[in-house]
Amino acid sequence: MVDAGLEISIVGSFTRIGPAVRRRLFGWSPAPAGALAGRTVLVTGPTSGLGRAATDELAGLGARVVLVGRSEERLARLRDELIRVHGEDRFPVVVADMGSLASVRAAVARVLATEPRLDVLVANAGAIYPERIEGPDGIEATLAVLVVGPFVLIAGLLPLLRRTPGARVIAVTSGGMYTQRLDLDDLQYRVGGFSGARAYARAKRAQVALVREWARRLAGSPVLARRVSTPGPPASGVSFVAMHPGWADTPGLAESLPGFHRLMRPLLRTAAEGADTIAWLATHPDPASTSGRLYLDRRPRPFDRAPATRLSAHDRRRLWDEVARLAGEPDPTPAG
């Protein structure tokens, strides 16, 4: 009842109050030392904010962390810092712009050529643009970075994920997606006045819908698992889950929503508190049980808070088809 009350209040759930209460309420314990030793994790957008906090935590658990980002200089600086802290060179750098499909495909080729396994893919990279612009592929930039680029990344790395037992994809979303309806006839925000914050929230809603669709198509959701006569992991061996970090004090939030940041700063979570559920999902002993769900503070949460924002199963299939078309990708799932 306490947890439900926090969730209904929104402010109590999304701010630092949420993890402070839930940590005691549910007796959170840290992952054991070396929980990810021998495993490989890929993180997009690892150099600041939530991505950096998640990278630090995953590296501390012993993972080999593939650092994927746009700036070679910032990635190299992060790699050097991680080597100094952990005393090991297990942090390869892959330069990629998630808003460029050619760049994402080059990154996929690099990872496939250098990594024998991929246990966890954390899709974290994001950006908010003050004005509507299009990327090199003619796709609205927010949609390209948050939705189409990650789709190409996941589709390209799917064979490697499938070869890795217990592999999982974790999409980092935003509580802002609860406020926005996704217009499937205007995914690229061509109609009406453009708002960077709204475009970001819409793209995050699309991202979460695609997580559900990946899980469905690869038989990874708990609902589908119950319909299969034989127990065991998803048919693909890959689980897909979304998480949102609550309201965390990150450079991205301060830059994109300065008024909200100033107002809420005393209550904002640290980046580490926001990223806690990423590490928890990355080390979860039964990833199939989390697949197809959305998590906040280590517990499943609703995908929708307002009926007007809800996407039906038909809508999610339609979204999938449009994103695959924009990506120029053949359907990466078995039967679709």
Secondary structure by P-SEA (a helix, b strand, c coil): caaaaaaaaccccccaaaaaaaaaaaccccccccccccbbbbbcccccaaaaaaaaaaaaaccccccccccaaaaaaaaaaaaaacccccbbbbbbccccaaaaaaaaaaaaaccccccbbbccccccccccccccccccaaaaaccaaaaaaaaaaaaaaaaccccbbbbbbbcccccccccccccccccccccaaaaaaaaaaaaaaaaaaaaaaacccaaaaaaccccccccccbbbbbbbccccccaaaaaacaaaaaacccccccccccaaaaaaaaacccccccccccccccbbbbccccccccccaaaaaaaaaaaaaaaccccccccc
